[in-house]
Amino acid sequence: MRFALSTSQQNTTWERLLPVWRELDDIDVFESGWVFDHFYPIFSDPTGPCLEGWMVMAALAQATKRVRVGNLVTGMVYRHPTILANMAATLDITSGGRLELGLGAAWNEEEIDAYGLELGTLTQRFDRFEEGLQIITGMLTQETTTFSGRYFTVTEARCNPKPVQQPHPPICIGGSGERRTIPIAARYAQHINLGVPDTETFKHKRDVLAQRCADIGRDPAEITRSVLFQYRDEGMDPQQVAEWIAPYDGIGCDLAIITLPSHDPKWLAPLADALRPLG
């Protein structure tokens, strides 16, 4: 099993976030670090501070040398896919090929309504998401991309220069819905972040993913499977966190992404020591 950290940039400051990432970059137990794509804090007071995900990710990539950087996950509704493809290519270049391209259909009605965007029904948002994925993968791999859909139309659209990682940065799709998310991940993703509460649910979702891959002739081993562990209880020590994660080792969870209880670099070294035997 491999390990990563999630450091949501809400209710904090750049001055507090930066030391965490610099410490993260020095600890090889953690292969990647993740922020999120929201403009308002979630599951807390929405009026609090929240740094924009792609801008902070670009800044963190420049402040680090080794650790991979990702956004868990970018909401397709927030940016046109042609723009997002160019952002991804540029960040992959400026980070030296360290981008993890997290993508999702989006869900936060509060900020979407406030910003004058349109979320739509569940069907509409996933239809739009799949159209966006086709455009992004096309622009990152082809000289020009032409696409005509219900939500997006592009004509000989270019993304030049291309990203460092070929054919494109690994696409991480977040979610575990069996009707749309997992089949879309089977077709487009190199990584799926499954939001699951227990090992039995994880095993079921793992098997659904394997079947959807088989349906289209794809090897499921090509897709990293991760779980986000919300380590938000400051009373839980690092060894308890390792014991919480351990049952997922050996059942197909390739990557454990751990959310720290606070933006404080003191948590990282003890957590790495506790996780190392599982790696």
Contacts in CASP RR format, 6 or more apart in sequence:
PFRMAT RR
TARGET T0000
AUTHOR 0000-0000-0000
METHOD contacts of the structure
MODEL  1
MRFALSTSQQNTTWERLLPVWRELDDIDVFESGWVFDHFYPIFSDPTGPC
LEGWMVMAALAQATKRVRVGNLVTGMVYRHPTILANMAATLDITSGGRLE
LGLGAAWNEEEIDAYGLELGTLTQRFDRFEEGLQIITGMLTQETTTFSGR
YFTVTEARCNPKPVQQPHPPICIGGSGERRTIPIAARYAQHINLGVPDTE
TFKHKRDVLAQRCADIGRDPAEITRSVLFQYRDEGMDPQQVAEWIAPYDG
IGCDLAIITLPSHDPKWLAPLADALRPLG
1 245 0 8 1.000
1 248 0 8 1.000
1 249 0 8 1.000
1 250 0 8 1.000
1 253 0 8 1.000
1 254 0 8 1.000
1 255 0 8 1.000
1 256 0 8 1.000
1 278 0 8 1.000
1 279 0 8 1.000
2 31 0 8 1.000
2 254 0 8 1.000
2 255 0 8 1.000
2 256 0 8 1.000
2 279 0 8 1.000
3 29 0 8 1.000
3 30 0 8 1.000
3 31 0 8 1.000
3 255 0 8 1.000
3 256 0 8 1.000
3 257 0 8 1.000
3 258 0 8 1.000
3 272 0 8 1.000
3 275 0 8 1.000
3 278 0 8 1.000
3 279 0 8 1.000
4 30 0 8 1.000
4 31 0 8 1.000
4 32 0 8 1.000
4 33 0 8 1.000
4 34 0 8 1.000
4 68 0 8 1.000
4 226 0 8 1.000
4 255 0 8 1.000
4 256 0 8 1.000
4 257 0 8 1.000
4 258 0 8 1.000
5 20 0 8 1.000
5 24 0 8 1.000
5 30 0 8 1.000
5 32 0 8 1.000
5 33 0 8 1.000
5 34 0 8 1.000
5 257 0 8 1.000
5 258 0 8 1.000
5 259 0 8 1.000
5 260 0 8 1.000
5 268 0 8 1.000
6 33 0 8 1.000
6 34 0 8 1.000
6 35 0 8 1.000
6 36 0 8 1.000
6 72 0 8 1.000
6 228 0 8 1.000
6 257 0 8 1.000
6 258 0 8 1.000
6 259 0 8 1.000
6 260 0 8 1.000
7 17 0 8 1.000
7 20 0 8 1.000
7 21 0 8 1.000
7 24 0 8 1.000
7 33 0 8 1.000
7 34 0 8 1.000
7 35 0 8 1.000
7 259 0 8 1.000
7 260 0 8 1.000
7 263 0 8 1.000
8 35 0 8 1.000
8 36 0 8 1.000
8 42 0 8 1.000
8 259 0 8 1.000
9 17 0 8 1.000
9 35 0 8 1.000
9 36 0 8 1.000
9 50 0 8 1.000
9 51 0 8 1.000
9 53 0 8 1.000
9 56 0 8 1.000
10 36 0 8 1.000
10 38 0 8 1.000
10 40 0 8 1.000
10 41 0 8 1.000
10 42 0 8 1.000
10 44 0 8 1.000
10 48 0 8 1.000
10 49 0 8 1.000
10 50 0 8 1.000
10 51 0 8 1.000
11 41 0 8 1.000
11 44 0 8 1.000
11 45 0 8 1.000
11 48 0 8 1.000
11 49 0 8 1.000
11 50 0 8 1.000
12 49 0 8 1.000
12 51 0 8 1.000
12 263 0 8 1.000
13 49 0 8 1.000
14 51 0 8 1.000
14 56 0 8 1.000
14 59 0 8 1.000
16 263 0 8 1.000
16 264 0 8 1.000
17 51 0 8 1.000
17 56 0 8 1.000
17 60 0 8 1.000
17 263 0 8 1.000
18 60 0 8 1.000
18 63 0 8 1.000
19 265 0 8 1.000
20 260 0 8 1.000
20 263 0 8 1.000
20 264 0 8 1.000
20 265 0 8 1.000
20 268 0 8 1.000
21 33 0 8 1.000
21 60 0 8 1.000
21 63 0 8 1.000
21 64 0 8 1.000
21 67 0 8 1.000
22 63 0 8 1.000
22 64 0 8 1.000
22 265 0 8 1.000
23 265 0 8 1.000
23 268 0 8 1.000
23 269 0 8 1.000
24 30 0 8 1.000
24 33 0 8 1.000
24 64 0 8 1.000
24 67 0 8 1.000
24 265 0 8 1.000
24 268 0 8 1.000
25 63 0 8 1.000
25 64 0 8 1.000
25 65 0 8 1.000
25 66 0 8 1.000
25 67 0 8 1.000
27 268 0 8 1.000
27 269 0 8 1.000
27 272 0 8 1.000
28 66 0 8 1.000
29 272 0 8 1.000
29 275 0 8 1.000
29 276 0 8 1.000
29 279 0 8 1.000
30 67 0 8 1.000
30 268 0 8 1.000
30 272 0 8 1.000
31 67 0 8 1.000
31 68 0 8 1.000
31 255 0 8 1.000
32 67 0 8 1.000
32 68 0 8 1.000
32 69 0 8 1.000
32 70 0 8 1.000
32 100 0 8 1.000
32 257 0 8 1.000
33 67 0 8 1.000
33 68 0 8 1.000
33 69 0 8 1.000
33 70 0 8 1.000
33 257 0 8 1.000
34 69 0 8 1.000
34 70 0 8 1.000
34 71 0 8 1.000
34 72 0 8 1.000
34 100 0 8 1.000
34 257 0 8 1.000
35 51 0 8 1.000
35 53 0 8 1.000
35 56 0 8 1.000
35 57 0 8 1.000
35 60 0 8 1.000
35 69 0 8 1.000
35 70 0 8 1.000
35 71 0 8 1.000
35 72 0 8 1.000
36 42 0 8 1.000
36 53 0 8 1.000
36 71 0 8 1.000
36 72 0 8 1.000
36 73 0 8 1.000
37 53 0 8 1.000
37 54 0 8 1.000
37 71 0 8 1.000
37 72 0 8 1.000
37 73 0 8 1.000
37 74 0 8 1.000
37 75 0 8 1.000
37 78 0 8 1.000
38 50 0 8 1.000
38 53 0 8 1.000
38 108 0 8 1.000
38 111 0 8 1.000
39 50 0 8 1.000
39 52 0 8 1.000
39 111 0 8 1.000
39 115 0 8 1.000
40 46 0 8 1.000
40 47 0 8 1.000
40 48 0 8 1.000
40 50 0 8 1.000
40 108 0 8 1.000
40 110 0 8 1.000
40 111 0 8 1.000
40 114 0 8 1.000
41 48 0 8 1.000
41 49 0 8 1.000
41 50 0 8 1.000
42 108 0 8 1.000
46 110 0 8 1.000
46 111 0 8 1.000
53 71 0 8 1.000
54 71 0 8 1.000
54 74 0 8 1.000
54 87 0 8 1.000
54 91 0 8 1.000
57 69 0 8 1.000
57 70 0 8 1.000
57 71 0 8 1.000
57 91 0 8 1.000
58 91 0 8 1.000
58 94 0 8 1.000
58 95 0 8 1.000
60 69 0 8 1.000
61 69 0 8 1.000
61 91 0 8 1.000
61 94 0 8 1.000
61 95 0 8 1.000
61 98 0 8 1.000
61 99 0 8 1.000
62 94 0 8 1.000
62 95 0 8 1.000
67 98 0 8 1.000
68 98 0 8 1.000
68 99 0 8 1.000
68 100 0 8 1.000
69 91 0 8 1.000
69 95 0 8 1.000
69 98 0 8 1.000
69 99 0 8 1.000
69 100 0 8 1.000
70 99 0 8 1.000
70 100 0 8 1.000
70 101 0 8 1.000
70 102 0 8 1.000
70 172 0 8 1.000
71 100 0 8 1.000
71 102 0 8 1.000
72 102 0 8 1.000
72 172 0 8 1.000
72 174 0 8 1.000
72 193 0 8 1.000
72 228 0 8 1.000
72 257 0 8 1.000
73 102 0 8 1.000
73 103 0 8 1.000
73 104 0 8 1.000
73 172 0 8 1.000
73 173 0 8 1.000
73 174 0 8 1.000
73 193 0 8 1.000
74 84 0 8 1.000
74 101 0 8 1.000
74 102 0 8 1.000
74 103 0 8 1.000
74 104 0 8 1.000
75 103 0 8 1.000
75 104 0 8 1.000
75 105 0 8 1.000
75 106 0 8 1.000
76 84 0 8 1.000
76 103 0 8 1.000
76 104 0 8 1.000
76 105 0 8 1.000
76 106 0 8 1.000
76 125 0 8 1.000
76 128 0 8 1.000
76 129 0 8 1.000
76 132 0 8 1.000
76 133 0 8 1.000
77 105 0 8 1.000
77 106 0 8 1.000
77 112 0 8 1.000
77 117 0 8 1.000
77 118 0 8 1.000
77 119 0 8 1.000
77 125 0 8 1.000
77 128 0 8 1.000
78 106 0 8 1.000
78 117 0 8 1.000
79 87 0 8 1.000
80 152 0 8 1.000
81 131 0 8 1.000
81 132 0 8 1.000
81 133 0 8 1.000
81 135 0 8 1.000
81 136 0 8 1.000
81 139 0 8 1.000
81 152 0 8 1.000
82 135 0 8 1.000
82 139 0 8 1.000
82 154 0 8 1.000
82 157 0 8 1.000
82 159 0 8 1.000
84 136 0 8 1.000
85 135 0 8 1.000
85 136 0 8 1.000
85 138 0 8 1.000
85 139 0 8 1.000
85 140 0 8 1.000
85 159 0 8 1.000
86 139 0 8 1.000
86 159 0 8 1.000
88 99 0 8 1.000
88 101 0 8 1.000
88 136 0 8 1.000
88 140 0 8 1.000
88 163 0 8 1.000
88 168 0 8 1.000
88 169 0 8 1.000
89 139 0 8 1.000
89 140 0 8 1.000
89 159 0 8 1.000
89 161 0 8 1.000
89 162 0 8 1.000
89 163 0 8 1.000
91 99 0 8 1.000
92 98 0 8 1.000
92 99 0 8 1.000
92 163 0 8 1.000
92 164 0 8 1.000
92 165 0 8 1.000
92 169 0 8 1.000
93 161 0 8 1.000
93 163 0 8 1.000
93 164 0 8 1.000
96 164 0 8 1.000
97 163 0 8 1.000
97 164 0 8 1.000
97 165 0 8 1.000
97 169 0 8 1.000
99 163 0 8 1.000
99 165 0 8 1.000
99 169 0 8 1.000
100 169 0 8 1.000
100 170 0 8 1.000
100 172 0 8 1.000
100 191 0 8 1.000
101 136 0 8 1.000
101 168 0 8 1.000
101 169 0 8 1.000
101 170 0 8 1.000
101 171 0 8 1.000
101 172 0 8 1.000
102 171 0 8 1.000
102 172 0 8 1.000
102 173 0 8 1.000
102 174 0 8 1.000
102 191 0 8 1.000
103 129 0 8 1.000
103 133 0 8 1.000
103 136 0 8 1.000
103 171 0 8 1.000
103 172 0 8 1.000
103 173 0 8 1.000
103 174 0 8 1.000
104 129 0 8 1.000
104 173 0 8 1.000
104 174 0 8 1.000
104 175 0 8 1.000
105 125 0 8 1.000
105 126 0 8 1.000
105 128 0 8 1.000
105 129 0 8 1.000
105 181 0 8 1.000
106 112 0 8 1.000
106 119 0 8 1.000
106 125 0 8 1.000
106 129 0 8 1.000
107 119 0 8 1.000
107 125 0 8 1.000
109 119 0 8 1.000
112 118 0 8 1.000
112 119 0 8 1.000
113 119 0 8 1.000
119 125 0 8 1.000
122 180 0 8 1.000
126 180 0 8 1.000
126 181 0 8 1.000
126 184 0 8 1.000
127 150 0 8 1.000
127 151 0 8 1.000
128 150 0 8 1.000
128 151 0 8 1.000
128 152 0 8 1.000
129 184 0 8 1.000
130 184 0 8 1.000
131 147 0 8 1.000
131 149 0 8 1.000
131 150 0 8 1.000
131 151 0 8 1.000
131 152 0 8 1.000
132 151 0 8 1.000
132 152 0 8 1.000
133 171 0 8 1.000
133 184 0 8 1.000
133 188 0 8 1.000
134 147 0 8 1.000
135 145 0 8 1.000
135 147 0 8 1.000
135 152 0 8 1.000
135 154 0 8 1.000
135 157 0 8 1.000
137 168 0 8 1.000
137 171 0 8 1.000
137 188 0 8 1.000
138 145 0 8 1.000
139 145 0 8 1.000
139 157 0 8 1.000
139 158 0 8 1.000
139 159 0 8 1.000
140 159 0 8 1.000
140 162 0 8 1.000
140 163 0 8 1.000
140 167 0 8 1.000
140 168 0 8 1.000
140 169 0 8 1.000
141 162 0 8 1.000
141 167 0 8 1.000
141 168 0 8 1.000
143 158 0 8 1.000
144 156 0 8 1.000
144 157 0 8 1.000
144 158 0 8 1.000
145 154 0 8 1.000
145 156 0 8 1.000
145 157 0 8 1.000
145 158 0 8 1.000
145 159 0 8 1.000
146 154 0 8 1.000
146 155 0 8 1.000
146 156 0 8 1.000
146 157 0 8 1.000
147 153 0 8 1.000
147 154 0 8 1.000
147 157 0 8 1.000
163 169 0 8 1.000
170 190 0 8 1.000
170 191 0 8 1.000
170 224 0 8 1.000
171 188 0 8 1.000
171 189 0 8 1.000
171 190 0 8 1.000
171 191 0 8 1.000
172 189 0 8 1.000
172 190 0 8 1.000
172 191 0 8 1.000
172 192 0 8 1.000
172 193 0 8 1.000
172 224 0 8 1.000
172 226 0 8 1.000
173 181 0 8 1.000
173 184 0 8 1.000
173 185 0 8 1.000
173 188 0 8 1.000
173 189 0 8 1.000
173 191 0 8 1.000
173 192 0 8 1.000
173 193 0 8 1.000
174 181 0 8 1.000
174 185 0 8 1.000
174 192 0 8 1.000
174 193 0 8 1.000
174 194 0 8 1.000
174 195 0 8 1.000
175 181 0 8 1.000
175 182 0 8 1.000
175 185 0 8 1.000
175 192 0 8 1.000
175 193 0 8 1.000
175 194 0 8 1.000
175 195 0 8 1.000
176 182 0 8 1.000
176 194 0 8 1.000
176 195 0 8 1.000
176 196 0 8 1.000
176 205 0 8 1.000
178 205 0 8 1.000
178 208 0 8 1.000
182 192 0 8 1.000
182 205 0 8 1.000
182 208 0 8 1.000
182 209 0 8 1.000
182 212 0 8 1.000
183 212 0 8 1.000
183 215 0 8 1.000
185 192 0 8 1.000
185 209 0 8 1.000
185 212 0 8 1.000
185 223 0 8 1.000
186 209 0 8 1.000
186 212 0 8 1.000
186 213 0 8 1.000
186 215 0 8 1.000
186 216 0 8 1.000
186 218 0 8 1.000
186 220 0 8 1.000
186 223 0 8 1.000
187 216 0 8 1.000
187 218 0 8 1.000
189 223 0 8 1.000
190 222 0 8 1.000
190 223 0 8 1.000
190 224 0 8 1.000
191 223 0 8 1.000
191 224 0 8 1.000
191 225 0 8 1.000
191 226 0 8 1.000
191 255 0 8 1.000
192 209 0 8 1.000
192 223 0 8 1.000
192 224 0 8 1.000
192 225 0 8 1.000
192 226 0 8 1.000
193 226 0 8 1.000
193 227 0 8 1.000
193 228 0 8 1.000
193 257 0 8 1.000
194 202 0 8 1.000
194 205 0 8 1.000
194 206 0 8 1.000
194 225 0 8 1.000
194 226 0 8 1.000
194 227 0 8 1.000
195 227 0 8 1.000
195 228 0 8 1.000
196 202 0 8 1.000
196 205 0 8 1.000
196 227 0 8 1.000
199 247 0 8 1.000
199 248 0 8 1.000
199 251 0 8 1.000
202 227 0 8 1.000
202 248 0 8 1.000
202 251 0 8 1.000
202 252 0 8 1.000
202 253 0 8 1.000
203 251 0 8 1.000
206 225 0 8 1.000
206 251 0 8 1.000
206 252 0 8 1.000
209 220 0 8 1.000
209 223 0 8 1.000
209 225 0 8 1.000
210 220 0 8 1.000
213 219 0 8 1.000
213 220 0 8 1.000
213 222 0 8 1.000
213 223 0 8 1.000
214 220 0 8 1.000
224 254 0 8 1.000
224 255 0 8 1.000
225 252 0 8 1.000
225 253 0 8 1.000
225 254 0 8 1.000
225 255 0 8 1.000
226 253 0 8 1.000
226 254 0 8 1.000
226 255 0 8 1.000
226 256 0 8 1.000
226 257 0 8 1.000
227 248 0 8 1.000
227 253 0 8 1.000
227 255 0 8 1.000
227 256 0 8 1.000
227 257 0 8 1.000
228 257 0 8 1.000
228 258 0 8 1.000
228 259 0 8 1.000
229 241 0 8 1.000
229 244 0 8 1.000
229 245 0 8 1.000
229 256 0 8 1.000
229 257 0 8 1.000
229 258 0 8 1.000
229 259 0 8 1.000
230 259 0 8 1.000
231 241 0 8 1.000
231 258 0 8 1.000
231 259 0 8 1.000
231 260 0 8 1.000
231 261 0 8 1.000
231 271 0 8 1.000
232 259 0 8 1.000
232 261 0 8 1.000
233 261 0 8 1.000
234 261 0 8 1.000
234 262 0 8 1.000
235 261 0 8 1.000
236 244 0 8 1.000
236 261 0 8 1.000
237 270 0 8 1.000
238 267 0 8 1.000
238 270 0 8 1.000
238 271 0 8 1.000
238 273 0 8 1.000
238 274 0 8 1.000
238 275 0 8 1.000
239 274 0 8 1.000
241 258 0 8 1.000
241 271 0 8 1.000
241 274 0 8 1.000
241 275 0 8 1.000
242 274 0 8 1.000
242 275 0 8 1.000
242 277 0 8 1.000
242 278 0 8 1.000
245 256 0 8 1.000
245 258 0 8 1.000
245 275 0 8 1.000
245 278 0 8 1.000
246 278 0 8 1.000
248 256 0 8 1.000
249 278 0 8 1.000
249 279 0 8 1.000
256 275 0 8 1.000
258 271 0 8 1.000
260 267 0 8 1.000
260 268 0 8 1.000
260 271 0 8 1.000
261 267 0 8 1.000
END
